[in-house]
Amino acid sequence: MSWFAKIVLTGAVVEGAVAVVAFAMAGVMALAASLVGSAVAFGALVAAVASLRPGMKAPAGEFNRRFVATIAARAVSLVIVAAVLIGFNAVLPPLWVAAGYLTVLLSLLFAENKFLT
């Protein structure tokens, strides 16, 4: 199985789990909010892994540039989530946007080592 298939499968399982919990605890809008947060985190992690993967065996300078790009991808995703929280505060429950974002981001961040090898 390719690294991309592994990350998509893992991300889908985590997103689905967060979505089910959100729907069970707070309804449809919480489900939508958790999916928005999860999608932003998932996009950031896919971009980070896709950026870093080719540089894993590269010289230190190239690796460092790619590593900084992964950090930048995560920082941009945080800005996007903050914009969603501010802009759609009345529509999407902020707690569930943040829960979806943090759950997917942290779980895939800890599993990222498997996708890079």
C-alpha positions as a Markdown table, in Angstrom:
| # | Residue | x | y | z |
|---|---|---|---|---|
| 1 | Met | 0.0 | 0.0 | 0.0 |
| 2 | Ser | 1.4 | 3.4 | -0.9 |
| 3 | Trp | 2.0 | 6.2 | 1.6 |
| 4 | Phe | -0.8 | 8.2 | 0.1 |
| 5 | Ala | -3.3 | 5.4 | 0.5 |
| 6 | Lys | -2.2 | 4.9 | 4.1 |
| 7 | Ile | -2.5 | 8.5 | 5.0 |
| 8 | Val | -5.9 | 8.8 | 3.3 |
| 9 | Leu | -7.2 | 5.7 | 5.1 |
| 10 | Thr | -5.9 | 6.8 | 8.5 |
| 11 | Gly | -7.3 | 10.3 | 8.0 |
| 12 | Ala | -10.7 | 9.0 | 6.9 |
| 13 | Val | -11.0 | 6.7 | 9.9 |
| 14 | Val | -10.0 | 9.5 | 12.3 |
| 15 | Glu | -12.3 | 12.1 | 10.6 |
| 16 | Gly | -15.2 | 9.6 | 10.6 |
| 17 | Ala | -14.7 | 8.9 | 14.4 |
| 18 | Val | -14.7 | 12.6 | 15.2 |
| 19 | Ala | -17.7 | 13.2 | 13.0 |
| 20 | Val | -19.7 | 10.4 | 14.6 |
| 21 | Val | -19.0 | 11.7 | 18.1 |
| 22 | Ala | -19.8 | 15.2 | 17.1 |
| 23 | Phe | -23.1 | 14.1 | 15.6 |
| 24 | Ala | -24.0 | 12.0 | 18.6 |
| 25 | Met | -23.3 | 14.7 | 21.1 |
| 26 | Ala | -24.5 | 17.9 | 19.3 |
| 27 | Gly | -26.2 | 17.2 | 16.0 |
| 28 | Val | -25.8 | 18.0 | 12.4 |
| 29 | Met | -24.1 | 21.4 | 12.7 |
| 30 | Ala | -21.4 | 19.9 | 15.0 |
| 31 | Leu | -20.9 | 17.1 | 12.4 |
| 32 | Ala | -20.4 | 19.8 | 9.7 |
| 33 | Ala | -18.1 | 21.8 | 12.0 |
| 34 | Ser | -15.9 | 18.8 | 12.9 |
| 35 | Leu | -15.6 | 17.8 | 9.2 |
| 36 | Val | -14.5 | 21.3 | 8.3 |
| 37 | Gly | -11.8 | 21.3 | 11.0 |
| 38 | Ser | -10.8 | 17.7 | 10.1 |
| 39 | Ala | -10.5 | 18.6 | 6.4 |
| 40 | Val | -8.2 | 21.5 | 7.0 |
| 41 | Ala | -5.9 | 19.4 | 9.2 |
| 42 | Phe | -6.0 | 16.5 | 6.8 |
| 43 | Gly | -5.0 | 18.8 | 3.9 |
| 44 | Ala | -2.1 | 20.3 | 5.9 |
| 45 | Leu | -0.8 | 16.9 | 6.8 |
| 46 | Val | -1.0 | 15.6 | 3.3 |
| 47 | Ala | 0.8 | 18.7 | 2.0 |
| 48 | Ala | 3.5 | 18.3 | 4.8 |
| 49 | Val | 4.1 | 14.6 | 4.1 |
| 50 | Ala | 4.2 | 15.2 | 0.3 |
| 51 | Ser | 6.7 | 18.0 | 0.8 |
| 52 | Leu | 9.0 | 16.2 | 3.2 |
| 53 | Arg | 8.9 | 12.7 | 1.7 |
| 54 | Pro | 11.2 | 13.4 | -1.2 |
| 55 | Gly | 13.8 | 15.1 | 1.0 |
| 56 | Met | 14.2 | 12.3 | 3.5 |
| 57 | Lys | 17.4 | 11.1 | 2.0 |
| 58 | Ala | 18.5 | 14.5 | 0.7 |
| 59 | Pro | 21.4 | 16.5 | 2.1 |
| 60 | Ala | 20.8 | 18.5 | 5.3 |
| 61 | Gly | 20.1 | 21.8 | 3.5 |
| 62 | Glu | 17.4 | 20.4 | 1.3 |
| 63 | Phe | 15.9 | 18.4 | 4.2 |
| 64 | Asn | 15.8 | 21.6 | 6.3 |
| 65 | Arg | 14.0 | 23.5 | 3.6 |
| 66 | Arg | 11.4 | 20.8 | 3.2 |
| 67 | Phe | 11.0 | 20.5 | 7.0 |
| 68 | Val | 10.4 | 24.2 | 7.3 |
| 69 | Ala | 7.8 | 23.9 | 4.5 |
| 70 | Thr | 6.0 | 21.3 | 6.5 |
| 71 | Ile | 5.9 | 23.6 | 9.5 |
| 72 | Ala | 4.6 | 26.4 | 7.2 |
| 73 | Ala | 1.8 | 24.1 | 5.9 |
| 74 | Arg | 0.7 | 23.5 | 9.5 |
| 75 | Ala | 0.9 | 27.2 | 10.4 |
| 76 | Val | -1.2 | 28.1 | 7.3 |
| 77 | Ser | -3.8 | 25.5 | 8.3 |
| 78 | Leu | -4.0 | 27.1 | 11.8 |
| 79 | Val | -4.6 | 30.5 | 10.2 |
| 80 | Ile | -7.4 | 28.9 | 8.0 |
| 81 | Val | -9.0 | 27.3 | 11.1 |
| 82 | Ala | -8.8 | 30.6 | 13.0 |
| 83 | Ala | -10.4 | 32.4 | 10.0 |
| 84 | Val | -13.2 | 29.8 | 9.9 |
| 85 | Leu | -13.7 | 30.1 | 13.7 |
| 86 | Ile | -14.0 | 33.9 | 13.4 |
| 87 | Gly | -15.9 | 34.1 | 10.2 |
| 88 | Phe | -18.5 | 31.3 | 10.8 |
| 89 | Asn | -18.8 | 31.6 | 14.5 |
| 90 | Ala | -22.6 | 32.0 | 14.3 |
| 91 | Val | -23.0 | 29.0 | 12.0 |
| 92 | Leu | -20.5 | 26.4 | 13.0 |
| 93 | Pro | -19.9 | 25.5 | 16.6 |
| 94 | Pro | -16.3 | 26.6 | 17.4 |
| 95 | Leu | -15.7 | 23.7 | 19.8 |
| 96 | Trp | -16.3 | 21.1 | 17.1 |
| 97 | Val | -14.3 | 22.9 | 14.5 |
| 98 | Ala | -11.4 | 22.9 | 16.9 |
| 99 | Ala | -12.0 | 19.4 | 18.0 |
| 100 | Gly | -12.0 | 18.1 | 14.5 |
| 101 | Tyr | -8.9 | 20.0 | 13.6 |
| 102 | Leu | -6.9 | 19.1 | 16.7 |
| 103 | Thr | -7.9 | 15.4 | 16.7 |
| 104 | Val | -6.9 | 14.8 | 13.1 |
| 105 | Leu | -3.8 | 17.0 | 13.2 |
| 106 | Leu | -2.4 | 15.4 | 16.3 |
| 107 | Ser | -3.3 | 11.8 | 15.5 |
| 108 | Leu | -1.8 | 12.1 | 12.0 |
| 109 | Leu | 1.2 | 14.0 | 13.3 |
| 110 | Phe | 2.1 | 11.1 | 15.6 |
| 111 | Ala | 1.5 | 8.6 | 12.8 |
| 112 | Glu | 3.5 | 10.7 | 10.3 |
| 113 | Asn | 6.6 | 8.7 | 10.8 |
| 114 | Lys | 4.9 | 5.7 | 9.2 |
| 115 | Phe | 4.0 | 7.7 | 6.1 |
| 116 | Leu | 7.5 | 9.1 | 5.6 |
| 117 | Thr | 9.3 | 5.7 | 5.5 |
